[in-house]
Amino acid sequence: MRIGFHISIAGKLAKVMERARERKCETMQIFSRNPRRWGFKELVRDEVEQFRKELRNSGISPLVVHLPYLPNLASENDELYKKSVESLQEDLKRAGLLGAAYLVFHPGRRGELSKEEAFHRVTEGIHQSLDTVNNGVVLLVENTAGQGSEICCTFSELAEIVKQSGEKHRLGVCFDTAHAYAAGYDISNKRGVEKVIREFERLIGLERLHLIHLNDSRTPFNSRVDRHENIGKGFIGLAGFSALLHHPSLSHRAAIMETPWKGLNNDLRNMRVVRRILQEKGKGQ
């Protein structure tokens, strides 16, 4: 399993590789632009070429781009929906230019729409985006914690998005551990992890699972509240992560930590914890 972090792009793109190396990343995730604004600056060709060269030389793989926070593909508001699809298309282009393998996105909130209407909006946005940007970047829909009217907090809802899309090669799933636990999937022990993985395989298929967001949960089981915690310091705990990290079905997936940002030392502490678990002979409780 290749382990890494979400790396800040604050400042220049040139700083990303240095930050990733400091954190001993084998894989990494970035935003391609400010995640809290609609507007963006075009990527600078020379900076992109230098970034891709450093990426190749670093051995860090895969590179993952995460869509900004504002887009909502399940939105009932036509103007917001249009901007969201355009944003997805733009980040697909940027991910391709940067050399990313995957683009992760949250399916969004449905508001007053029925789930069926929201699923249709999301899959239509996926179709439009993949048809418009044919660069080989794989879209990964991320499971949610189920806050408010968020969709895709269950595997059955994720499966419906995958099924309706009809996309066999460029659509997969990113499994966020904190979101899953908050949504009612007990991955705090070996038995629970086995049950959850069997359900994922039955409803979606493990071939669709390309990436894991490795985060502990600051909120209790089935809380439907999304709050990330440092590895082993939340409700999932070390036993849960041991079972996850040692599960044979997950051993070849990339795992990205989105743990609370408290500086380099905290990130290195999280990396040491994960590495120690991977080196252990035990397989969870």
URLINKA-V95730 format. One record per pair of residues at least 24 apart in sequence whose ideal C-beta (glycine too) atoms are under 10 Angstrom apart, sorted by the first residue. I is the first residue (numbers start at 1). J is the second residue. Records with the same first field share a line. If there is no record, write none. Layout:
BEGIN
I->J ; J
END
This chain:
BEGIN
1->26 ; 27 ; 212 ; 214 ; 244 ; 245 ; 246 ; 247 ; 250 ; 251 ; 252 ; 253 ; 254 ; 255 ; 274 ; 278
2->26 ; 27 ; 28 ; 59 ; 60 ; 61 ; 62 ; 252 ; 253 ; 254 ; 255 ; 256
3->27 ; 28 ; 212 ; 214 ; 245 ; 254 ; 255 ; 256 ; 257 ; 270 ; 271 ; 274 ; 275 ; 278
4->28 ; 29 ; 60 ; 61 ; 62 ; 63 ; 64 ; 214 ; 254 ; 255 ; 256 ; 257 ; 271
5->29 ; 30 ; 214 ; 255 ; 256 ; 257 ; 258 ; 259 ; 261 ; 267 ; 268 ; 270 ; 271
6->30 ; 31 ; 64 ; 66 ; 104 ; 213 ; 215 ; 256 ; 257 ; 258 ; 259 ; 261 ; 267
7->31 ; 60 ; 63 ; 256 ; 267
8->261
9->33 ; 34 ; 35
10->34
12->44 ; 47 ; 50 ; 51
13->43 ; 44 ; 47 ; 48 ; 50 ; 51 ; 54 ; 98
14->47 ; 50 ; 51 ; 54
16->51 ; 54 ; 55 ; 60 ; 63 ; 98
17->50 ; 51 ; 53 ; 54 ; 55 ; 57 ; 58 ; 60
18->54
19->264 ; 267
20->54 ; 55 ; 58 ; 60 ; 63
21->54 ; 58 ; 60
22->264 ; 267 ; 268
23->257 ; 264 ; 267 ; 268 ; 270 ; 271
24->267 ; 268 ; 271 ; 272 ; 275
25->58 ; 59 ; 60 ; 256 ; 257 ; 267 ; 271
26->58 ; 59 ; 60 ; 61 ; 62 ; 254 ; 255 ; 271
27->60 ; 61 ; 62 ; 63 ; 64 ; 101 ; 211 ; 253 ; 254 ; 255 ; 256
28->55 ; 58 ; 60 ; 61 ; 62 ; 63 ; 64 ; 100 ; 254 ; 256 ; 257
29->62 ; 63 ; 64 ; 65 ; 66 ; 100 ; 102 ; 104 ; 174 ; 211 ; 213 ; 254 ; 256 ; 257 ; 258
30->63 ; 64 ; 65 ; 66 ; 95 ; 98 ; 100
31->65 ; 66 ; 67 ; 68 ; 69 ; 91 ; 94
32->65 ; 66 ; 67 ; 68 ; 90 ; 91 ; 92 ; 93 ; 94 ; 95 ; 97 ; 98 ; 100 ; 103
33->65 ; 67 ; 68 ; 87 ; 90 ; 91 ; 94
34->68 ; 69 ; 70
35->66 ; 67 ; 68 ; 69 ; 70
36->68 ; 69 ; 70
37->68 ; 69 ; 70
38->68 ; 70 ; 71 ; 83 ; 84 ; 86 ; 87 ; 90
40->68 ; 87 ; 90 ; 91 ; 94
42->94 ; 97
43->93 ; 94 ; 97 ; 98
45->97
48->94 ; 97 ; 98 ; 99
49->97
51->97 ; 98 ; 99
52->97 ; 98 ; 99
53->99
55->98 ; 99 ; 100
56->99
61->99 ; 101 ; 254
62->99 ; 100 ; 101 ; 102 ; 138 ; 210 ; 211 ; 254 ; 256
63->95 ; 98 ; 99 ; 100 ; 101 ; 102 ; 254
64->95 ; 100 ; 101 ; 102 ; 103 ; 104 ; 138 ; 140 ; 174 ; 210 ; 211 ; 213 ; 254 ; 256
65->91 ; 92 ; 94 ; 95 ; 96 ; 98 ; 99 ; 100 ; 101 ; 102 ; 103 ; 104 ; 105 ; 137 ; 140
66->91 ; 95 ; 100 ; 102 ; 103 ; 104 ; 105 ; 106 ; 140 ; 142 ; 174 ; 213 ; 256 ; 258
67->91 ; 92 ; 95 ; 103 ; 104 ; 105 ; 106 ; 139 ; 140 ; 142
68->105 ; 106
69->106
71->105 ; 106 ; 108 ; 125
72->106 ; 107 ; 108 ; 109 ; 110 ; 111 ; 118 ; 121 ; 122 ; 125 ; 150
73->105 ; 106 ; 107 ; 108 ; 109 ; 118 ; 121 ; 122 ; 123 ; 124 ; 125 ; 126 ; 129 ; 141 ; 151 ; 161
74->106 ; 107 ; 108 ; 109 ; 110 ; 111 ; 113 ; 115 ; 117 ; 118 ; 119 ; 120 ; 121 ; 122 ; 125 ; 149 ; 150 ; 151 ; 152 ; 161
75->108 ; 109 ; 110 ; 111 ; 113 ; 118 ; 121 ; 122 ; 125
76->109 ; 110 ; 111 ; 112 ; 113 ; 117 ; 118 ; 121 ; 149
77->111
78->121
80->108 ; 111
81->108 ; 121 ; 122 ; 124 ; 125
82->125
84->108 ; 121 ; 122 ; 125 ; 129
85->121 ; 122 ; 124 ; 125 ; 126 ; 127 ; 128 ; 129 ; 132
86->125 ; 128 ; 129 ; 132
87->125 ; 129
88->125 ; 126 ; 128 ; 129 ; 130 ; 132 ; 133 ; 139
89->125 ; 128 ; 129 ; 130 ; 131 ; 132 ; 133
90->129 ; 133
91->129 ; 133 ; 137 ; 139
92->129 ; 130 ; 132 ; 133 ; 134 ; 135 ; 136 ; 137 ; 138 ; 139 ; 170
93->129 ; 132 ; 133 ; 135 ; 137
94->133 ; 137
95->133 ; 135 ; 136 ; 137 ; 138 ; 139
96->133 ; 134 ; 135 ; 136 ; 137
97->135 ; 137
98->137
99->137
100->135 ; 137 ; 138
101->136 ; 137 ; 138 ; 140 ; 210 ; 211 ; 254
102->137 ; 138 ; 139 ; 140 ; 170 ; 172 ; 174 ; 210 ; 211 ; 254 ; 256
103->129 ; 133 ; 137 ; 138 ; 139 ; 140 ; 170 ; 174
104->138 ; 139 ; 140 ; 141 ; 142 ; 172 ; 173 ; 174 ; 176 ; 210 ; 211 ; 213 ; 256
105->129 ; 139 ; 140 ; 141 ; 142 ; 174
106->141 ; 142 ; 143 ; 144 ; 150 ; 151 ; 152 ; 174 ; 176 ; 179 ; 226
107->141 ; 142 ; 143 ; 144 ; 150 ; 151 ; 152 ; 153 ; 157 ; 158 ; 161
108->144 ; 149 ; 150 ; 151 ; 152
109->144 ; 147 ; 148 ; 149 ; 150 ; 151
110->148 ; 149 ; 150 ; 151
111->148 ; 149
112->149
113->149 ; 151
115->149 ; 151 ; 152 ; 157 ; 160
116->160 ; 164
118->149 ; 150 ; 151 ; 152 ; 157 ; 160 ; 161
119->151 ; 152 ; 157 ; 160 ; 161 ; 163 ; 164 ; 165
120->161 ; 164
121->151
122->151 ; 152 ; 157 ; 160 ; 161 ; 164 ; 165
123->160 ; 161 ; 162 ; 163 ; 164 ; 165 ; 166 ; 167 ; 171
124->164 ; 165
125->165
126->161 ; 162 ; 164 ; 165 ; 166 ; 167 ; 170 ; 171
127->164 ; 165 ; 166 ; 167 ; 171
129->170
130->165 ; 167 ; 169 ; 170 ; 171
133->170
134->170
135->170
136->169 ; 170
137->170
138->167 ; 169 ; 170 ; 171 ; 172 ; 210 ; 211
139->165 ; 167 ; 170 ; 171 ; 172 ; 173 ; 174 ; 210
140->170 ; 171 ; 172 ; 173 ; 174 ; 175 ; 208 ; 209 ; 210 ; 211 ; 213
141->165 ; 171 ; 172 ; 173 ; 174 ; 208
142->173 ; 174 ; 175 ; 176 ; 179 ; 211 ; 213
143->173 ; 174 ; 175 ; 176 ; 177 ; 179 ; 180 ; 183 ; 185 ; 200 ; 204 ; 213
144->176 ; 179 ; 180 ; 182 ; 183 ; 224 ; 226
145->176 ; 178 ; 179 ; 180 ; 181 ; 182 ; 183 ; 184 ; 217 ; 219 ; 222 ; 223 ; 224 ; 225 ; 226 ; 227
146->179 ; 182 ; 183 ; 184 ; 222 ; 223 ; 224 ; 225 ; 226
147->179 ; 182 ; 183 ; 223 ; 224 ; 225 ; 226
148->224
150->179 ; 183 ; 224 ; 226
152->179 ; 183
153->179 ; 180 ; 182 ; 183 ; 184 ; 185 ; 224 ; 226
154->180 ; 183 ; 184 ; 185 ; 199 ; 203
155->180 ; 183 ; 185 ; 196 ; 199 ; 200 ; 201 ; 202 ; 203 ; 204
156->199 ; 203 ; 204
157->203
158->200 ; 203 ; 204 ; 208
159->200 ; 202 ; 203 ; 204 ; 205 ; 208
160->203 ; 204
161->204
162->203 ; 204 ; 205 ; 208
163->203 ; 204
168->207 ; 208
171->208 ; 210
172->204 ; 205 ; 207 ; 208 ; 209 ; 210 ; 211
173->200 ; 204 ; 205 ; 206 ; 207 ; 208 ; 209 ; 210 ; 211 ; 212
174->209 ; 210 ; 211 ; 212 ; 213 ; 253 ; 254 ; 256
175->200 ; 204 ; 208 ; 209 ; 210 ; 211 ; 212 ; 213 ; 214 ; 244 ; 250 ; 253 ; 255
176->211 ; 212 ; 213 ; 214 ; 215 ; 217 ; 226 ; 228 ; 256 ; 258
177->212 ; 213 ; 214 ; 215 ; 216 ; 217 ; 228 ; 231 ; 234 ; 236 ; 240 ; 241 ; 244 ; 255 ; 257 ; 258
178->213 ; 214 ; 215 ; 216 ; 217 ; 218 ; 219 ; 225 ; 226 ; 227 ; 228 ; 229 ; 234 ; 235 ; 236 ; 258 ; 259
179->213 ; 215 ; 217 ; 224 ; 226 ; 228
180->213 ; 215 ; 217 ; 236
181->215 ; 216 ; 217 ; 219 ; 220 ; 221 ; 222 ; 223 ; 234 ; 235 ; 236 ; 240
182->217 ; 218 ; 219 ; 220 ; 221 ; 222 ; 223 ; 224 ; 225 ; 226 ; 227 ; 228 ; 235 ; 236
183->221 ; 222 ; 223 ; 224 ; 225 ; 226
184->221 ; 222 ; 223 ; 224
185->221 ; 222
186->221 ; 222 ; 235 ; 236 ; 240
187->217 ; 221 ; 236 ; 237 ; 239 ; 240 ; 241 ; 243 ; 244 ; 284
188->216 ; 217 ; 221 ; 234 ; 235 ; 236 ; 237 ; 238 ; 239 ; 240 ; 241 ; 243 ; 244 ; 284 ; 285
189->236 ; 237 ; 239 ; 240 ; 242 ; 243 ; 284 ; 285
190->239 ; 240 ; 242 ; 243 ; 244 ; 246 ; 247 ; 282 ; 283 ; 284 ; 285
191->243 ; 284 ; 285
192->221 ; 236 ; 239 ; 240 ; 243 ; 244 ; 284 ; 285
193->236 ; 239 ; 240 ; 241 ; 242 ; 243 ; 244 ; 245 ; 246 ; 247 ; 249 ; 250 ; 283 ; 284
194->243 ; 247 ; 249 ; 284
196->243 ; 244 ; 247
197->243 ; 244 ; 247 ; 248 ; 249 ; 250
198->249
200->249
201->249
206->249 ; 250 ; 253
209->249 ; 250 ; 253
210->253 ; 254
211->253 ; 254 ; 255 ; 256
212->244 ; 245 ; 250 ; 253 ; 254 ; 255 ; 256 ; 257
213->255 ; 256 ; 257 ; 258
214->241 ; 244 ; 245 ; 253 ; 254 ; 255 ; 256 ; 257 ; 258 ; 259 ; 270 ; 274
215->241 ; 255 ; 256 ; 257 ; 258 ; 259 ; 260 ; 270
216->240 ; 241 ; 257 ; 259 ; 260 ; 270 ; 273
218->260
227->260
228->257 ; 258 ; 259 ; 260 ; 261
229->259 ; 260
230->257 ; 259 ; 260 ; 262 ; 266 ; 267 ; 269 ; 270 ; 273
231->257 ; 259 ; 269 ; 270 ; 271 ; 272 ; 273 ; 274 ; 277
232->269 ; 270 ; 273 ; 274 ; 276 ; 277
233->259 ; 260 ; 269 ; 270 ; 273
234->259
237->284 ; 285
238->273 ; 276 ; 277 ; 280 ; 282 ; 284 ; 285
239->277 ; 282 ; 283 ; 284 ; 285
240->284 ; 285
241->273 ; 274 ; 277 ; 278 ; 284
242->276 ; 277 ; 278 ; 280 ; 282 ; 283 ; 284 ; 285
243->277 ; 282 ; 283 ; 284 ; 285
244->277 ; 284
245->274 ; 275 ; 277 ; 278 ; 280 ; 283 ; 284
246->277 ; 278 ; 280 ; 281 ; 282 ; 283 ; 284
247->283 ; 284
248->283
251->278
END
